[in-house]
Amino acid sequence: MAMVLDALASYVQNMLMEMVKEEVHMLLGVPNEMEKMNVKLGDLKKFLMDADRRNITEEHVHGWVKELRGAMYDATDILDLCQLKAMKRGPSRDTGCFNPLLFCLRNPNHTHDIGHRLKKLNEKLDGINERSKTFNFINLTSYRDQRGKIESSRLPCRETTGEPELEVIGEKIREDTKNLVELLTCKENTINEHNKVMVFAIVGVGGIGKTTLAQNIFNDELIQRKFDKKIWVSVNQDYTDIDLLMRIIEAAGGNQRAGNTKVVLQQTLKETLEGCKTLLVMDDVWNHQAWENVIRTPMTKASAQGSCVLVTTRDYRIARGMMAEEPYHPINKLEPEDAWSLLRKQVIRHKNDESQVDMLKDIGMGIIAKCDGLPLAVKVMGGLLRQKRIRRSDWKTVLNDSIWSISQMPEELNYAIYLSYQDMDPSLKPCFLYFSLLPKSTRFGVDDIIAMWISEGFVHGGPNDLEEIGRKYYND
């Protein structure tokens, strides 16, 4: 919703800028009010990405977004009113102007009403902006342009470490760990003349357990013995070259130099890994260029034969782009009994709870069915059940709740889609939401969908590039 507001705010800003150019603020008798409103909208837009990230899981943020949405509706109401007045009157004979907003404001019968509304809206935006400070929103809009200025502890994306978050549940993950450890430590890796550093990939949907499997591999005793350096780095969508290199160097035990340019840091990484048999785990990779353009050259030049990269990703294309060894390792969903073991472990607080929880297994299995075999979804539901009493009535309430969370999180049956949406590029989110509203019984062509997105203002770019950009949105 917040990213839809971004498009709406941009539309209102464009209209305001046009009004300022035409010096309409002089007609309204509210000097500088339009410039102020334009600045306020720009300030609020900076935080919409972070608000969108927190909107579903934080009730107070949801209320703030709702309030801002109301203010944007007030702004569009003003524009609609002007358009209605202009349509009734038609173009001005003396000026030939048929910009509805400018026509409306040049009419003295409407200037007082419109000016009063704009002033009230400005005051409302002041209050919304002031309340935004209580949420400590992060300006994610400029994050991609920053270079190593944001500490990893403040990164908005999910940051992982090599330490397992959960105890291993199920025989399948133990078997997968064993097989991949053997693959990474295989003697053939040390005599492979074609690839000095071999890349292996774990692939699966969001929440399926890729990171958990990689963590167990990373901490395996054989891995600890076979590799001189073991590096874990969480990549995410919002990485920067500088930040990524700095974190890898730090994890490898290297020293930072003055003048942290990409070239300098790549040389530092090369010196840090020189002659070492290295295992690099790249978790949650969304773009193969993180490997291809940043890490590959210094690592392949410096590392000893037998070094490996283990990448986790949701997209097989990323694995192919990184030239990972085939076949890639797919992560399958949890078996029902393994999922129950995980849920049970999340819920039980004391040993005395075990028998009570076991008596609710039938309801628990129903909840697990809605989690669709996703470990992260099971963990989320376990955390929710942990807040409830261990009673059939409470568990049944959770099972039958269509909202499935005290903070209005989407149903866990669709959790993989929800996770993918949360990590989606902000420009794609309104397009995705709009697409989800189209009737399932009707077939739409790609060109039709792109045209709808453009008409709604979701596609940003030059007038001659909109269709091409819209097609890229669709393919992404």
WOCORVEN-V948546 format. One line per field, one symbol per residue. phi: phi as a letter, one per 20 degrees, with the letter a starting at -180 (. if undefined). psi: psi as a letter, one per 30 degrees, with the letter a starting at -180 (. if undefined). burial: b if it has 16 or more other C-alpha atoms within 10 Angstrom, else e. Layout:
phi = ???
psi = ???
burial = ???
This chain:
phi = .ffffffffffffffffffffelfffffmcgmffffffffffffffdffffffdfeecfffgffffffffffffffffffffffffffenfffedmecfgffffffeffdfffffffffffffffgffffffffelfefffeffeecmedfffdffefddcfefecffdnfffffffgffffffdffffedfffcfdedccdcrffneoffffffffgefffffeedfcccdceemfefdgffffffffffenedfdfmeeffffffffgffegmeedddedemedbffgefeddgfffffdffgnfcddddbecffffffelffdffeedefffgfffffffgffefecgffgfffffdfffgffffgfflmegfffffffffffeefecffffffffeffemafdmefgffdffffffffefggfeffffffffefgfededfgffffffgffeneddqfgedfffffffgfff
psi = eefeeeeeeeeeeeeeeeeeeghffeefgikfeeeeeeeeeeeeffgeeeeeefeefjeeeeeeeeeeeeeeeeefeeeeeeeeeeeeelkkeffgkgjeeeeeffjfffeeeeeeeeeeeeeeeeeeeefffffhkkifegeffljgfkkffgkfljkllfkkflkkkkeeeeeeeeeeeeefgkffffgjfejejkkkkkkllkgfgeeeeeeeeegkeeeeefkekjkkkkelfglleeeeeeeeeeffglkklkiileeeeeeeeeeefjgkjkjjjjkhkfkffeeefeeeeeeeeellkfllkjkklfkfeeeefghlklkljkkllkleeeeeeeeeeeekeleffeeeeefgeeeeeeeeeffhgjeeeeeeeeeefffllileeeeeeeegjfegkfghklkfegeeeeeeeegkkeffeeeeeeeffkkffkkkleeeeeeeeeffgfkkalfffeeeeeeeeee.
burial = bbbbbbbbbbebbeebeebbeeebbebbeeeebbeebbebbeebbbbbbbbbbbbbbeeebbebbbebbebbebbbebbeebbebbeeeeeeeeeeebebbbbbbeeeebbbebbebbeebbebbbebbeebeeeebbbbeebeeebbeeeeeeeebeebebebeeeebeeebeebbeebbeebbeeebbeeeeebbbbbbbbbbbbbbbbbbbbbbbeeeebeebbbbbbbbbbbbbbbbbbbbbbbbeebebeeeeebebebbbebbbbbbbebbbbbbbbbbbbbebbeebbbebbbebbbbbbbbbbbbbbeebbeebebeeeebbbbbbeeebbbebbbbbbbeeeeeeeebeebeeebbebbbbbbbbbbbbbbbbebbbeeebebeebeebbeeeebbeeeebbbbebbebeebbbeebbbbbbeeebeeeeeeeeeeeeebbbbbbeebbbeeeeeebbebbbebbee
